[in-house]
């Protein structure tokens, strides 16, 4: 009997640390497969940004915020708050750090994971994050662990955002690996792709090939 449930048939989960190209790769895979893009990590960034805007700092208050926040996904995988697209506001260093901190709160993950599952299981999706193939879509038909060596990851981040941002981001990765609840981790059945010496096009082509191979066997 096939162990993959029908509702997870058209879900591609792409996980991995920073600097491996998850966001760019996921967007292109979505385009080539025709599946909607679900950038789950943006939900945690959105809560961090909203908390920052409203001056909310206590863990309990942040959890309540997540449970009541009017968040939704845009057609291109962005995040809307009360109907307004806030995606371009979610990538400051402060929001990045805070999102990693609040992602450790187990009660915060429940409402956000539900929002992702409701979307993904209804439409199918390409989702990217740090542990979506383990904690959000364990029955995804294809799970990818996208990686690269430390030096390459650091250089990619530094080239786009500066050396200090690269240091902070790599430190955040360590924090995400060590957190108690839903740590960044590779699913046992994920296929690892090392992007160190690969172009984005090569990575995308490989994932799309794997997806079609999976679908043919289901």
C-alpha positions in Angstrom: 0.0 0.0 0.0 1.3 3.5 -0.9 2.2 5.4 2.3 1.5 8.8 0.8 -2.0 10.1 1.3 -4.0 11.4 -1.6 -4.2 14.9 -0.2 -0.4 15.1 -0.1 0.0 14.0 -3.7 0.6 17.4 -5.2 2.6 18.9 -2.4 6.4 19.6 -2.8 8.1 20.6 0.4 11.5 22.3 0.0 13.4 22.7 3.3 16.9 23.7 4.2 19.0 26.4 5.9 19.6 29.9 4.7 21.6 30.7 1.6 20.6 27.7 -0.4 18.1 29.4 -2.6 14.9 28.0 -1.3 12.7 31.0 -2.0 13.9 31.5 -5.6 13.9 27.7 -6.3 10.4 27.2 -4.9 8.9 30.1 -6.9 10.4 28.7 -10.1 9.3 25.1 -9.3 5.8 26.5 -8.7 5.8 28.2 -12.1 7.0 25.1 -13.9 4.6 22.6 -12.2 1.6 24.9 -12.1 1.2 24.5 -8.4 0.5 27.4 -6.1 3.5 28.8 -4.1 3.2 28.6 -0.3 6.1 30.3 1.5 5.2 29.2 5.0 8.1 30.9 6.7 6.6 34.2 5.8 3.8 33.6 8.2 6.2 33.6 11.1 7.8 36.7 9.7 4.4 38.3 9.4 3.6 37.7 13.1 7.0 39.1 14.0 6.4 42.2 11.9 2.8 42.7 13.2 4.1 42.3 16.8 6.8 44.9 16.1 4.3 47.3 14.6 1.9 46.9 17.6 4.6 46.8 20.3 3.7 43.3 21.4 6.6 41.6 23.2 5.2 39.1 25.6 5.0 35.5 24.4 1.4 35.0 25.5 0.4 38.2 23.7 2.2 37.1 20.5 0.4 33.7 20.6 -3.0 35.5 20.9 -1.9 37.8 18.0 -1.2 34.7 15.8 -4.6 33.2 16.7 -6.6 36.2 15.8 -4.4 37.9 13.0 -6.3 38.3 9.7 -3.6 36.7 7.5 -4.0 35.1 4.1 -1.9 34.1 1.1 -1.7 36.2 -2.1 -1.8 34.5 -5.5 2.0 34.7 -5.9 2.8 33.2 -2.5 3.0 36.5 -0.6 1.3 37.4 2.7 -1.6 39.7 3.2 -2.7 41.3 6.5 -6.3 42.5 6.5 -6.1 42.2 2.7 -3.0 44.3 2.2 0.1 42.6 0.9 2.9 43.1 3.4 5.4 40.7 1.9 8.0 43.3 1.1 8.1 44.4 4.8 9.1 41.0 6.1 12.8 40.7 5.3 14.5 43.2 7.6 17.2 41.7 9.9 15.1 42.5 13.0 12.1 40.7 11.6 14.2 37.7 10.6 15.7 37.4 14.1 12.4 37.8 15.8 10.7 35.3 13.6 13.2 32.7 14.6 12.7 33.5 18.2 8.9 33.3 18.2 9.0 30.1 16.0 10.1 28.3 19.1 6.7 28.9 20.8 4.7 25.6 20.4 1.4 27.3 20.8 2.2 29.8 18.0 2.8 27.1 15.4 -0.6 25.5 15.7 -2.7 28.3 14.1 -0.1 29.0 11.5 0.4 25.4 10.6 -3.3 25.0 10.2 -3.5 27.9 7.8 -0.8 26.3 5.7 -2.4 22.9 5.7 -5.8 24.3 4.8 -4.3 26.0 1.8 -1.9 23.2 0.7 -4.4 20.3 1.0 -7.1 22.3 -0.8 -5.0 23.3 -3.8 -1.7 21.4 -3.8 1.4 23.6 -3.5 5.1 24.1 -3.5 6.1 25.1 0.0 9.4 26.2 1.3 10.7 26.6 4.9 12.9 25.0 7.4 10.9 21.9 8.5 7.7 21.8 6.5 8.3 18.3 5.3 8.4 17.1 8.9 6.0 19.3 10.9 3.5 20.7 8.4 3.2 18.3 5.4 4.6 14.9 6.6 2.7 13.2 3.8 4.0 15.5 1.0 4.6 13.5 -2.2 8.0 15.0 -2.6 10.3 16.3 0.1 13.5 18.1 -0.8 16.3 19.0 1.6 18.2 21.8 -0.2 21.7 22.4 1.1 25.1 23.9 0.3 28.4 24.1 2.1 28.9 26.8 4.8 31.2 29.0 2.8 28.9 29.1 -0.2 25.9 29.9 1.9 27.7 32.6 3.8 29.0 34.2 0.5 25.5 34.2 -1.1 24.0 36.0 1.8 26.9 38.4 2.2 26.8 39.2 -1.6 23.1 40.1 -1.4 22.8 41.6 2.1 26.2 42.3 3.5 28.7 40.5 5.8 27.0 41.4 9.1 23.6 40.1 7.8 25.3 36.9 6.8 26.7 36.5 10.3 23.4 37.1 11.9 21.6 34.8 9.5 24.0 31.9 10.0 23.6 32.4 13.8 19.8 32.2 13.3 20.2 28.9 11.5 22.1 27.5 14.5 19.3 28.7 16.8 16.6 27.1 14.6 18.5 23.8 14.5 18.7 23.7 18.3 15.2 24.9 19.2 13.1 22.5 21.2 9.9 22.7 19.2 9.8 22.0 15.5 13.6 22.5 14.9 15.0 22.9 11.4 15.6 19.3 10.4 15.7 17.1 7.3 12.8 14.7 6.9 13.8 11.1 6.9 12.4 10.5 3.4 13.6 13.8 1.9 15.9 13.8 -1.1 19.0 15.9 -0.5 20.2 18.3 -3.2 23.5 20.0 -2.7 23.3 23.3 -4.5 26.9 24.3 -3.8 28.0 23.8 -7.4 24.6 24.0 -9.1 22.8 26.9 -10.8 19.2 27.8 -9.8 18.1 26.4 -13.2 19.8 23.1 -12.5 18.2 22.7 -9.1 14.8 23.6 -10.4 15.1 21.2 -13.3 16.1 18.4 -10.9 13.2 19.0 -8.5 10.6 19.2 -11.4 12.0 15.9 -12.7 11.7 14.3 -9.3 8.1 15.5 -8.9 7.0 14.1 -12.3 8.7 10.8 -11.4 6.8 10.7 -8.1 3.5 11.5 -9.7 3.9 8.7 -12.2 4.3 6.1 -9.4 1.4 7.3 -7.3 
